[in-house]
């Protein structure tokens, strides 16, 4: 859930960037290095604790919460490998 929360935070900022046209859509991800760094950190922790998740889609639920979650680790890895200009 920590990784999912970090992704949600950066996603909200990227969507605002796209909606407000603060940068070209493909560059919005790179405008938030602190948030992206947090996602990278949580991604590494998740894979360290669960190496079998590498390049898999993980599906989970939280007890007492009707929402289900899924996360494609291969897609996230590719996104996190995006090189941003400084």
C-alpha positions as CSV (number, residue, x, y, z in Angstrom):
1,X,0.0,0.0,0.0
2,X,2.9,2.4,0.6
3,X,4.0,2.0,-3.0
4,X,0.5,2.5,-4.2
5,X,0.1,5.6,-2.1
6,X,3.4,7.1,-3.5
7,X,2.2,6.3,-7.0
8,X,-1.1,8.1,-6.3
9,X,0.7,11.2,-5.1
10,X,2.8,11.5,-8.2
11,X,-0.1,10.6,-10.4
12,X,-2.2,13.4,-9.0
13,X,0.5,16.0,-9.7
14,X,1.2,14.6,-13.2
15,X,-2.5,14.8,-14.0
16,X,-2.7,18.4,-12.8
17,X,0.4,19.2,-14.9
18,X,-1.4,17.7,-18.0
19,X,-4.7,19.4,-17.3
20,X,-3.1,22.8,-16.7
21,X,-0.7,22.3,-19.6
22,X,2.3,23.2,-17.5
23,X,4.6,21.1,-19.7
24,X,4.2,18.7,-22.7
25,X,2.3,15.6,-21.4
26,X,5.4,13.3,-21.8
27,X,7.5,15.7,-19.6
28,X,5.0,16.2,-16.7
29,X,6.4,13.1,-14.9
30,X,9.8,14.7,-14.8
31,X,8.6,17.8,-13.1
32,X,8.2,16.1,-9.7
33,X,11.6,14.5,-8.8
34,X,10.9,14.3,-5.1
35,X,7.6,12.4,-5.6
36,X,9.2,10.1,-8.3
37,X,12.1,9.4,-5.9
38,X,9.6,8.3,-3.2
39,X,8.0,6.0,-5.7
40,X,11.4,4.5,-6.6
41,X,12.2,4.0,-2.9
42,X,8.9,2.3,-2.2
43,X,9.3,0.2,-5.4
44,X,12.7,-1.0,-4.3
45,X,11.5,-1.9,-0.8
46,X,8.5,-3.8,-2.3
47,X,10.8,-5.8,-4.5
48,X,13.3,-6.4,-1.8
49,X,10.5,-7.8,0.5
50,X,8.8,-9.6,-2.4
51,X,11.3,-10.5,-5.2
52,X,8.7,-12.7,-6.9
53,X,6.7,-9.6,-7.8
54,X,9.4,-8.5,-10.3
55,X,7.7,-8.0,-13.7
56,X,4.4,-9.3,-12.5
57,X,1.0,-7.9,-11.9
58,X,0.1,-7.9,-8.2
59,X,-3.5,-7.9,-7.1
60,X,-4.6,-7.3,-3.5
61,X,-7.4,-6.2,-1.3
62,X,-7.4,-4.7,2.2
63,X,-9.5,-6.2,4.9
64,X,-12.5,-3.9,5.6
65,X,-12.0,-2.0,2.3
66,X,-14.3,-2.9,-0.6
67,X,-11.7,-1.6,-3.1
68,X,-9.3,-3.9,-4.9
69,X,-5.9,-2.9,-6.1
70,X,-3.5,-4.1,-8.8
71,X,-0.1,-2.9,-9.8
72,X,1.9,-3.9,-12.9
73,X,5.5,-4.0,-11.7
74,X,6.9,-4.3,-15.2
75,X,5.1,-1.1,-16.4
76,X,6.2,0.7,-13.3
77,X,9.8,-0.4,-13.8
78,X,9.7,1.0,-17.3
79,X,8.2,4.3,-16.1
80,X,10.8,4.6,-13.4
81,X,13.6,4.0,-15.9
82,X,12.5,7.2,-17.8
83,X,15.4,9.6,-18.1
84,X,14.6,13.1,-17.2
85,X,16.5,16.1,-18.4
86,X,17.9,18.3,-15.7
